[in-house]
Each structure stands twice: as C-alpha cells, then as structure tokens.
C-alpha cells in the first residue's frame, strides 16, 4: 500500500514538475514573435485490480502540445499577404499621385504658361520679346515633361531594387524553411511522433514572413514537412530542398528587372504569375500604374508635338519661309524579344495621335505570313497578314502603322511602345524666334477695277488632318471632297490604278484588287488614316498616306476670273478642279492648291480675285491664332480630350487608384488585426492565465510532495512495527 501510494505521489510530483516547466516556458516566451503557448496533457495510469475493485496508479504525461488552429493561422498568413500587397502598392502609387498633382512639379501649369506665350505672339506677331518668351516657355514645358518622366524612370529603378532585395529575402526564407523541415522530420522520428513545438513555431513564423513578400500555398506532408508553392504552382520548398528565384532582365527592355524561377539549368520568367505580398503589390504598381502613366504622359507629349507641328508647318515665319517643326520627338519604339531566332525587323510610324492609347502592344509571328498584335492593357487582338510581301506596312491600328520585314521565325515576338519614348526625346526644334510661323502663307486680294460687290475671305490652309472623301462616279473617274471645310477638291478626275492622289499635303494610292472600283465606292482619309467604306462593291483598295504638308503649290499665284455673274475660271491652279466655267454660288467654299476660301456677293464679268504668297506678313497673326486655338481643341483620346484634359485624366486615374489602394489597405489592416486577435486568443500567451496555472501547478506539486511524505511516514511506521 505504501509502495503504491509512493508511486502515485511520485507520478503526480513529476507531472506537476513538467507542468511547471511548460508554464515557465510560456511565460518566458510571452514576447517571442510567432510563439504558440503550450499545454501539458496528462492521462490517468491504468488502474490495478484489487479484489473486486480497481485502484488508481497515478498520472502519466501524455504529451506537450501547442495550442494551435490551422484555419486561424492560414487566415493570418493570407491576410498578411493581402495587406502587404496593398500597402506596397499604396506606397508606390502615392509617390506618383503626389508628383502629378503638385502644381510646381506637374505639367499642367507649364502647358498653360506655354499657350499664354502663344497668345502673346498672336497679339503682337512682330514682337521679338514675345517670340523669345514663346521659345522660353516651350523649353520650360519640355523640361517639365522631362522632369516628370525622369521621376517615373526613377520609380522604375526603385522597383528594380525592391524586386532584387525581395528575391534575396524569399530565397533566404525558403532555405530556412527547408532546413526547418529537415529538423522537424528528424525530431519527429527521434521522439516517436512527439511534436517539436518550438521548431513548428519557427517554421510558421518563417511562412508568415514569406507571405509578407509573396502569396504562398503551404501543403503539409505525412512526415511532418511542409511543401511551399508560389505563383501558379511553382514549388519553392519541397521537403528539405529549396528552389531558387532569380532576377532576370526583361526580354524586351534590359533595364527592367523580372523574376525568374530556376529548376536545374532552366530558368523561366514568372513575374506576372506572382501575386500577394510586397512583391505582388510592386508588380501590380508597375503594370497598372507606372507603365500606363508613363505611356499616357508620352501620348500627351506626342499629341502636343504632332498637332502643334502640323499647324506650325501651315504658317510662315518672319523671313517669309514656311514653318518647320516646332517640336522634335521620337517615333514609336519597337523592341525585339531577346529570344527571337529569326532575322525580321519591325518598325512603327505614328499616323494619328487622336487614336493613340496608353498601352503597349505585343506582335507575335505565328508562321505562314500571319502575325497577331495584342494590346497589352486589355488583351484586344488584331490579325495581320503580310501576304508574303516585304517590307509590309500594316493598316493603321490605334494610330500606329507597322512595317514588317521578312525573316521572322514562328514564335518570334516584338514589343511595340507607341508613346513610351516620346517624352524622353521631346525637344524644341527651333532656337531662332524669327522662325516662329505666326503668319498665314497666303493672302487674298480683289482687283481694284472690280465692278461687282463680291468680296473674298482671307483664306485658310487646308489641314492634312481634314477628313477627305474619294467617291467614284464610275470605274474610271472620281471626286474628292474635303468634308471638314466642305470644299470640293476635285471633280471628274481620271482614275489610274496605283497612281498618286495628292491633296492637302497628303499623297495616297488606290489600287485595283483583281478588279477596279465601282461607281459609288468611297474611300476615306481621316486624321491621316485611310479606310474603305464597308458598302463598297468594287475590289479596289486604298494604301497608307504619305504626309508632307502643305501642298507644294500652296503659295503659287492663282487668279479667279469671273466670266459672268454666275461662272468663273481658275488660272494657275495645279490641284483642284474644275478650273474652267465653274459655277458660282455665293458663300460656297472653294479649294485649290491646298487652300480654301469663300467669295460672297455679286460679281461682275471680268472681276478678278488673286491668291498669292504672303511675302510681307510681319504683322499677320492668323497662324498664331490657330496655334493658340489648339489649347482648347480636343485632339486626343479619340477627339474627346484637350492636352490639359489628357493630363487631368492621368491625374484622375492615378488619384483614383491611390484612393482605392488606401481604402483597401486600411480595410485589409482591420481584417488582419481581427485575424491576428483570433489566432492569439487561441495561441497567444496570457500572463494572467499562466500565473493562475503557475499557482495551481505549484499547489499540485506541493500536494504531491506531501503525499510522498505521507507515504514515507506510513512506511516508517510499518518498519517500526516490524522491529518490535
């Protein structure tokens, strides 16, 4: 009996001692990150049969378990990944938002100052100070574009550094988790299945730290290891074997870093397959904000340069020379994939800034003369078939025409960036204020001896952006109408397949395609983009436009001589028809040699009106007024946005994404805190509870010790009785 009592007491003493150790361990790790509180589990020993009754034999220590809930831990891990992704995205996008919205650093104020200077020239076109101010403000505008673009480039460099650092951290954590897997498997084997709680906590902590960087999927294995997967199923850790991520240079742009996944000797790019964590947020920032914003800024720069140049070339400077370009910028950029095996080259030309988007495009060669052009921002595809010709110029797509040379191998690809390089290459093209083309290139005049009361308007130059319609009146003849001005440019013109048709500084060809055009067929040239009417019944096709404004004969002297009050002849015109016995209707628009004007009133036979070069237009402001008017003209985004509207749209888009990211981040932070609190309610150490456990266990220990003492006393009494 004494022996049984001693054994029971000893088991209780040992159990209490172990419980004291577990409680002490919990208290000591109250501030240890990732620690899960532990609990000792006790089981009653099997009783012994005495007579017809069972007597207890004390207590055994079953196990020491950590208080842990897989679901709550996974919630914390998932919430951490989501929060870090939005937090990283918010931090980066806020930098662009602050940059664009800053009136001192943004472009909007510079655009306003530039057009204020254009207005000053229009008010006093002969003023040298006003002209010099215009050039100064043009250079300031270019500098402001460059400043914003350079900040974008800096953010791209910072994202490269952040990706590189993150990949290093991911690899280090993957190696650490693999090592912990090995130790856990060994510990489980050595203990016969007893859980190494502290090692499990360390692995869970490493997984949480990994989820701060990238979203992970953790799959437990039967031997106690944990396999970790990222992206679209790429194994990062398998048992005790970690896989390595690496930094690659983008296949199209070597200055841009991507993330690679290495298995053996093979490395594949998986950047866009990764999500969650700070890496996912950074990738989203580059794809959803930085690239579109930089492209949109380039679209604005391209639009401003192209439209200002077009109008400036329709004027004359103080020397009487036709205006040149006011700004220089780069053609669309085309980059070949570094893995291309063919020899084909692709170039791109900007045709119409009105149709430009803020997206990049990928061109893929499918083989058999077939290419697919994909708009990156929305996945829209365009089929291109070269028909075996080389070089082949594709139809205008989103304002850009591609020219493809032969030699591509199936699978070769190219990245087309219509506006990416526009800002970095933007420059003011002139430095001499005399060369600002503020005057119109033509002047009109009525002969002093005219007898009628007809008057002639000042005249204007036809723009190459006007919408032209070529309408066939039969298989061999056509008319040309400028729908923008309403002028008839040509009537009854003879058609020759493949022959040049030139109006308004535009040259194009219409070519038979097996058969020629049919009566009623129409072709359009709108904003320099050609197209055929969908209802055409003939087989003729229209090619691309060559742009060289203005009309070569623009400033040639032309006379309009009335042969009666209702008819006139045109003398000296090289483009435009008819020129003989033309029917006169007062107020109708007339167009020859690339200009348009109107004659109103009642002329008399013999009345003459002349259109000639404006050789002494020092005080003429007509072209300066047209340049100034471009500020309020919707020339971008499909004719819906002015320059400042386009910049405002960039600010609005980035601002909306910033606000959305901040709201999402704050919401995720709240959810993450709730998940952490729920996990800590199960796994966290509560000092008050541990103090109570300490007292309870201490009392159990003391009681067990007293039981042993009592057993000893009983045994001594028994010995004393025997001795008597």
Order of alpha helices (4+ residues) and beta strands (2+ residues): alpha-beta-beta-beta-beta-alpha-alpha-alpha-alpha-beta-beta-beta-beta-beta-beta-beta-alpha-alpha-beta-beta-beta-beta-beta-beta-beta-beta-beta-beta-beta-beta-beta-beta-beta-beta-beta-beta-beta-beta-beta-beta-beta-beta-beta-beta-beta-beta-beta-beta-alpha-alpha-alpha
